[in-house]
Amino acid sequence: MTIKEIFETMDYGTAPESAKEAEAWLDRHDRAFGLFIGGSWTKPNETFATKNPATGEELAQVTQAGGDDVDAAVRAARKAQPGWAKLSGHARARVLYAIARLIQKHSRLFSVLETMDNGKPIRESRDIDIPLVARHFYYHAGMAQLQDRELADREALGVAGQIIPWNFPLLMLAWKVAPAIAMGNTVVLKPAEYTSLTALLFAEICDEAGVPPGVVNIVTGDGEVGSAITAHEGIDKIAFTGSTEVGRIIRKATAGTGKSLTLELGGKSPYIVFDDADIDSAIEGLVDAIWFNQGQVCCAGSRLLVHEPIADVFYDKLKARMDKLRVGDPLDKSIDVGALVDPVQLDTVSSMVASGGGEGEVYQSPAKLPNAGCYYPPTLITGMHPAARLMQEEIFGPVLVSTTFRTPDEAVALANDTRYGLAATLWSENLNLALDVAPKLAAGVVWVNGTNMFDAAAGFGGVRESGFGREGGWEGLLAYTKPKVKETALKPTAAHPTPNNAKVDALDRTAKLYVGGKQARPDGGYSAPVWSKAGKLLGHASLANRKDVRNAVEAAAGAASWSKTTGHLRAQILYYLGENLSARSDEFASRINDLTGGRSGAKEVDLSIDRLFTYAAWADKYDSAAKPVPMRGVALAMNEPVGVIGAFCPDEHPLLGFISLVAPAIAMGNRVVAVASEPYPLAATDFYQVLETSDVPGGVVNILTGSHTELAPTLAGHLNVDAVWAHSGADISSLVEYESAGNLKRTWVNNAKTLDWTGPDGEGREFLAQSTEVKTVWVPYGE
């Protein structure tokens, strides 16, 4: 037998990891756990079993929390939060550093316990999950240290309710707890029902690390506990990682409550292989992309798109690699694929393949599965058409579906043919091609010639129905802080009433809508008079309806090329807008004075010109960043436009409020459907004459007038709108947030409060952050 034959035929020996220490830890607790509230443990009450998915054996009994328990945890967090936030950043940094060190000291125990509770191979929990957990606490210890100087204009939100999934139990805890407490928040965290044990071990080390009582509270149980956290009035922020369906429920449940919300949801991530790729490397990457953690990964590369010229060779090599995968006891260090988390998940995966696999050709690994436990073989389904059920729905198991493409444009179209937008992978030795395709992919994270690269310094999160918000990096801190701005209660601004003795000029003037770069009559054919305080008829404003919203959104979507323009070009146009507004400043000032009945028109015009110049300046200066990740490569955090933004403008400053929302949005490359001040709409409709003379492409800015309350459901619910900003004088925040759940678009609402639009709070980085999505593009380098 030759050396080559020996290597090709040799079998791996077993390399079992001892569970002795983990079993001893469970025994020390009599295998029954209470809740961790206010720095103390409750006695186990009503409990449920948590089981080892690899064997079906019970590991422990875990308490099912109730509403009173959630109340107690929130009270403890609320009591602790002011004192925790008042500590210096350095004092909090010391605590996070202590947590990181203790995680490292207990890393083996955490790893084994995670594998026993979750079913993932010990190599993954030992070499990936737990080191990343420690990294997140180290990194955010540094963020706490820098907060007082680098984030002096932001402050903690308060109490954060955090709900995490079962696929990365401790890592998801770290992603959420570390930034939250670093910034001065306190937390009430609910681990997944299936996998609570490492969260409970983490609670133990919080005591040892000197975490003050009430800063970290952990309540276990089923989805009812998550619902109680979501609905609790004492919580200021909800962070959820889980399914898109549950995320949509949470979005509706929190609408109008004033709670900050971030959602990291499902995915159906494309894995694109071009014909010039290093095929063997791409296949090894694919093994990691889809069979890592048994495919139970929200960003799993579950849709394989292969360049047609290499498809046959690629599939043959992939099947040969699948034949070598070892499935079995996850505590065996030679195992590649462990157990699914629970029989329910196993049944879900099995039934989806049974019902949808017939739309393609199914190939399964011949690996021998253990007789007991929740095991499913690595599976490949080729020849799928793009609309096939399994090409569109998240399977969340070790199942890869595939189709082919012929051109890069087709690859992009297929990749984006999904409601999700979490991650994407592409393989090509042509870096020019890779960096051309990456920005075109609808995803929050793109990996080039690699996959599943994560780090605390690099933001992670999705777009579309994969949710919103980022975890990690400076951008992740936006989810746990808010600007230090002065807000006052919203006082509705009423239009001037119809006078008893009207003053009407001979010539009628009805302001049309502005859609697609053209003045447009309202679909309904209705308009309303606009009176001055002195009883003079200033004109009529069109009353837009749902069809006008549809037309404006369609025009905005059609102006997508604006997002591809350079910041320099956008800056020139914004400067030009300011120049042309300046030339007509007296006219606009007079109009504002007539509309409002005040004398501040000239000041408002000057501020509007200044604000246009501000965002012209920012258009090519809102920097992206290369993140310092621990690898031979770079993680590029690219600021991209959100897309189509619907904006309800403030009432009290008819021109300045309009400019303050439209200017940052278009400066960052977005297109806008702006609903003008409801009582004073004519300042915004006058401005379309400035737009027409300032080289603003049609569809970039669209202006509607009419009732904010009537237009809000249609604009917020429109599936081609990517974000809605509600700074209206009408209290429409709840309506906007609720209706946005359809496609889980981003929202920015005022919650019946208003900013000082004339001061520094009416502009700045918060507006730029709301105008952009951060896409993290990972590019390894070196041979």
Order of alpha helices (4+ residues) and beta strands (2+ residues): alpha-alpha-beta-beta-beta-beta-beta-alpha-alpha-alpha-alpha-beta-beta-alpha-beta-alpha-beta-alpha-beta-alpha-beta-beta-alpha-beta-alpha-alpha-beta-beta-alpha-beta-alpha-beta-alpha-beta-beta-alpha-beta-beta-beta-beta-beta-beta-beta-alpha-alpha-alpha-alpha-beta-beta-beta-alpha-beta-alpha-beta-alpha-beta-alpha-beta-beta-alpha-beta
